[in-house]
Amino acid sequence: MPTPPAQPEPRAAVLARLLRGSVGSGVAVAARTAGALVLNKLLAVYGGPGGLTLLAHFQNLMALFTTLPNDGVHVGTVKYLAPLRAGSGRYRAWLGAGLGLNALALLLSAGLLLLWPGPLVGVFGTGWGWTLLFCLGLTLLVGHAFVVTVLLAAGRLGAYVGLTVLLSVSGPVAVAAVLYAGGAVPHALLAYLLAQGGTLLPAAAVARRAGLLPRLHGAFSRPALRGLGRFLLMALSVLLFSKAVDFSLREVLIRQFGLAATDLWQAVAKLSDNYTMVFSALMSSVYYPRLAALSARPQERARLVRTVLAGLAPVLALGLVLLWLLRGWLLPLLFEPRFAAAAYLLGPQLLADWLKFLTWILLFLLTAQARVGRYVAVQAASAVLLAGLLAGLLPRFGLLGAPLAQALRYGLLLGWCLWYFRRAIRPA
């Protein structure tokens, strides 16, 4: 007698699963948020005029070279390792492919940094020694992220939480130590990267003890390389059409308005980065793995997407409105009293972020299904749209034009996503 098909989980069960996962990763998210807030405060107060902008530029530079591993290799690794038994042949194949592609991405990054240091690190006014140590820190940090990805794929949320707390504490402590000793901001930022990269050793020890890092032997698996390569192409689109655009936007603002004035925009953008990090961490550790697991069950996948959209839209709106109401008190508290002048930029930034979060929930569908061409096309169109909006709004509105352009960009993108994914949200 054939087994009847499994019935989709009721909405209450979906919400309960998400809440359990969210509570489990809440400590890690809180640690990352606290670490980011402390780091912002240190650079805003002790980094001098432009200190906050230099911090953001440094972190953006890190993102330029970690996007391919983090948003490509690691996202694919979670998808393919999650259903496999650690130590099996297929497990080793996917693990080896992930390591190989990460090594290739790091070699390309080091080559770019060493061949063209001026456009990338010239603003920090440092020499070859600083650049070489930056490459070392990148290698260690990507290694840590890969090991944590393996732990997440195996459902080791407790280990993930502990390692994230360690990572979140180490960076600000290193920055504080260098600034207290009278070191320059670029050296403090380098210490931040190296301290975070140093957490690779405890991460590898935890994963090895759990049996998640078996010995690898033989040649790389070509099917595994091709499978992860699709995610690498999607990450390349994020790099070119998101991270590089952010990097270029900050360069434009610095040239047009100067470091001190750009600090005001950067304060609002940093506040946005902090709660965006919370949202992204929850979605990556709770929502995306579940979405990927339901790829072959469209009814349950649609229910999950609808539940998350309907549940998060009002909660996110309420939280962002609360931040806007507290803007006059919050900006000086998080940064410095002079940053109260940035309050006029916050409204459109909050609106842009609400639209962005809802858009991301839908775009995760393309990632979970590895729809490379469509994902790249969306990223490219979004970047072109933003560039056009910035060109029209910056000359007219000054710094205010930057968050206004983001709000219009994500409003248009969300409207398109709701139309495009209408059948995925409500399948026939």
N, C-alpha and C positions, 0 to 999 in steps of 0.2 A: 504494500500500500504506500503510495508516494507521501512524502512528508509535506504537510501544508507549509506555504511560505510564511516566513516570520512576519508578524505584524509590526508596523512602525511603533516606536516608543511613543507614549502619550506626551503631551507638551510638558506636564509636570515632571515626568521622568527626565526629559531632556534638560529642563532647567536645574533639576536636582544634580544631575551629573556635572553640568557646567559650574554650579556653585561649589560642589565638592572640590573640583579641580582648581577653581579660583581661590578658595580658602587655602588649599595646599600650596599654591604658588604665591600667596599673599605676602608671606614673610620675605621671600626673595624680591618681590616687586617693591615692598616697603624699603628694603635695604638699598636697592638700586636708586630709588627716589631720594632717600635721605642722603646717600653719597653724592648724588648729583647736586642737591641743594647746597650741601656743605662746600662742594667744589666751586659752585657758582659764587657763593658768598666770599670765599677766600680770594678769588680772582677779582671780584668787584671791589672789595675793600683794599686788598694789599697789592693788586696787580697794576694800580694806577690807571689813568685814562687809556682806554683801549684794551685793558686787561681781559675784560669779558669777551670782547670781540676776538682777541688772540686765542682764548680758550676755545671758542666756538670754531674758529678756523682750524685749530689743531685737531679737534674732534672730527671736523668735516674731512680733514686730510686723512685721518685714520679710517674714516668710513669709505673714502675713495679706494683704499687698498684692502678693506675687509669685506666689502659688499659682495664680491664674487664668491668668496668662501661662505660667508654667513647667509646671504640671501639666495645663493645658488646651491653649492655643494651640500651645505648642512640641511637646507630644507628638503632636498632630495634624499639625503641620508635618512632623515626621520621617516619619510614615506616608505622607503624600501627596507630599512632595518626593523621597523616596528613589528611586523608580523613574523619575523624570523627568530629561530633559536640561536642564541649566541654560540659561536664556535662551529656552526654548520658551514658547509662549503659555500652556499650562497651568501651567508652572512660575511664570511671572509672576503668574498669577491666584492661585495658592495663596500665593505670597510676599506679594502685596499684601493679601490677606485676613488673613494673619497680622499684618502691620504695623498694619492698621486695627483689628483686635480688641485688640491690645496697647495701642494709643493710647486706645481706649475704656476699657479696664480701668484704665489709669493716671489718666485723667480722673476716673473714679469714686473711685479711691483718694485722689486729692488733695482731692476734694470732701468725703469723709468726714473726712479729717484736719483740714481747715480749719473744717468746721462743728461737729464734735464732738471737739475735741482732748483734753478732760478724760479721758474713759474710755480713750483710746488712748495718749496720751503724758504724762498727768498725773503718773505715777509718776516720770518723769525730771525734773520740776521745771524745765522750760525754757519759753521764750517763743516768739513767732511766728517769729522769725528761724530758730531751730533747726528748727521744723516745716517752713518753706519749703525749707531746705537738705536736710531729710530727703526731701521730695518730689522735689527735683532728683536726689539720690542714687538714689532708687528708679527714676526714669526712665532714668538712665544704666545702672544694673545690669540692668534688664529689656532694654534695648537690647543690652547685651553678651550676655545669655543667648540672645536671639533669633539673633544672628549666629553664636554657637557652635552653636546648633541647626541652622542652615543648613549649617555645616561638617560636622557629624556626619551629616546626611542625605546629604551628598555623599561620605561615607567618608573625610574628611580628618582622620584620627585624629591625625596628627602635629601639625597646627595646633591641634587641640583640646587636646592635651597641653601644648604651649607656653603657650597662653593660660590654661589652668587653673593652671599653675605661677605665672604672673605674678599672677593673681588671688589665689592663696593666699598669696603673699609680701606683696603690697601692703597688705592689711588689717592684719595684725599689726604691720608696720613703722609704719603710721600711728598705731595705738593706742599703741605703745611710745613714739613721739615725743611725743605729747600728754601721756601720763602722766609721762614724764621731765621735761617742761617744767613740771610741776605742774598740769596741766589736770584738770578734774573728769571723772568717769567718763562722764556723758552726752556731753560734748564729744569724749572719746576714741572713744566708740561712733559718733558722727556722722562723725568722721574715717575710721573703719573703712569705713563705707558709701560715702563719697565717693571714697576711694582705690580701692575695688573697682569702683565705677562708672566711674572714669577709664580702666579697661582697655577701654572700648568703642572708643576710637580705634584702638589697634593691632588689635583684633579686626576692625573694619570694613575696615581697610587690607588685612589678610590675605585676607578674603573677597572684597573687590573685585578684588584682584590675581588671585585664582583664578577670576574670572568668575562668582561665585555671587550677586552682588548687581546684577543688570541694572537698567537704568532702567525705572521703572514708569510707565504712562500709561493714561488712560481710567478708567472707573468701576470700582468694586469688583465682583468676580464674585459674584453671588448664590449660585450653587451652592457656590463655595468658602467663602463666609461660613457657609452652612448646614452644610457638612461640618465645618469647624473649630468651629462653634458647638456641635455635639454633644459635642466634647471639652471645650469651655468649661463645659458643664453638668456634666460629670463632675468637673471641677476645682472647680466651685462646691460640690459635695457634699463634696469634701476640705476646702475652706475652712470650710464651716459645721460639719461633723461631725468634723473632725480638728484643724485649726490653731486654730480658735476654741475648741474644747474644751480644747486644751492651754493656751491663753492664760487661759481662765477657771479651769482647775485651779490654775495657778500663783497667780492672784489669790486663790483660796480658801485655799491653803496659806499664803500670806503673811499673810492676815488672821487665820487660826487659830493659826499657829505663829510668826509673825514672820520677818523677813528672815534673821537669823542661823541659825535652825533650818532654814528652808527651803533654805538653802545646802547642807545635808547631802543632802537629797533631790536638789537640783539637781546636785550633783557626780556622783551615780550616773546621773542622767538625761543629763548631759553626756557621761559616758563612753559611755553607750548611743548618744547622738547621733553620736559619733565613728565607731564601727564600723558604725552604721546608714548613715552617709554613704558609707562604703566599699562596703557591700553595695548600696545604692541606685544609686551611680554605676556599678558593674559591671553591674547588671541593666539600667539605662537605656541604657548605651552598647553592651552586648554582647547581652544576652538579649532585650530588648524589640524592637529593630530586626529581629532574626532571627524572632521570634515573629510580628511584623506581616507580614513578607515571606511567611510560610507560611500566611496566613489562608485561602487557597484550596486548601491541601493538608493536610487534616485528619490523614492518617496520619503525615506528617512532623512536623506540629505536635505531635501526641500523643507521638511519640517524643522530641521536644525537651523537652517538659514532664516526662515521666517521667525522662529522663536527668538533667535539672537537679535535680529533687526527690531522686532516689536518690543523686546525687553530692554534693549540698550538705548534706543533712540530717546525716550523720555528721561531716562536716568542720566545719560550724557548731557542732555540739554539742561537739566536741573543743576548738575554740577558745574557746568560752564557758566551759567547765569550767576551762580553763587560766586564764582571767581570774579566775574565782572563787577558785582556789587561790592566786593572787598578790594577792588583794584587800588584805591588810594592808600590802603593800609598794607596790602600784600607786597607790592613792588618794592617799597623801601625796606620792608622786613627781609625779603629774600635777597636783596642786593645791597642797596645803599640809598640814603634819602634822595640823592640827586636823580634816582631812577623813577621817582614819582612823576616826572615830566613825561614818561612814556605811556601814561594811562590812556591817552587818546588813541593809541595804536591797538589797544587790547580788544576792543569790541569786534572789529572785523577779523582779527586773528582768531578769536573764540568761535565766531561763526564759521570761518574756514575750517577749523579743526573738527567741529561737529559734522560738517558735510564730508570731510575727509574720512573720519572714522566709519561712517555709514558706507561710504564708497569702498573702503578696504574690506569690510565684511563681505561684500559682493565679489570683489576682485580675487579674494581667496579661492573662489571657485575655479578660476583659471589656473591658479597655482596647483591646487589639489588634482586637477585633471591634466596637468602638464601641457596646457594649450600654449605652446611657445609662441607661435606666430601672432596669435591674437593678443597675448600678454605684451609682447614687444610693441605691437601696433598701438595699443592703448597708452603705454608709457611714452612713446614717441609723440603721439597726438597731444597728450597732456602737457609735455614739455614745450611743444610748439605753441600751444594755446597760452601757456603761462608767459612765454617770451613776448608774444604779441600784446598781451594785457599789460605787462610791465612797461613795454615801450610806449604804450598809450597813457598809462596812469602815473608813472614816476615823474615825468616832466610837469604834470598838472597838479599832483597832490603831494609831491615830495616823498618823504619816508612813509606816509600813510598809503601811498600807492602800492607798496609791497604787500601788506596784508589784504588790501582790497582786491588785488589781482588774484591772490590765493583763494579768497572767498568766491569770486566769480568762477575761477577755474574748477573748483570742486563742486560748485553748484551745478555747472553744466555737465561735469563728469558723472555726478550722482544721477542726474536725470537720464543720461544715456545708459548707465548701468541698470537702472530699474526697468528700462525698456528692453535692453538686451537680454537680461537674465530672467525675464518674466516667466518663461517656461521652466527654467530651472528652479524657480521659487515655487511655482504652482504647476507641477507636471500634470499632463492629462491622465 
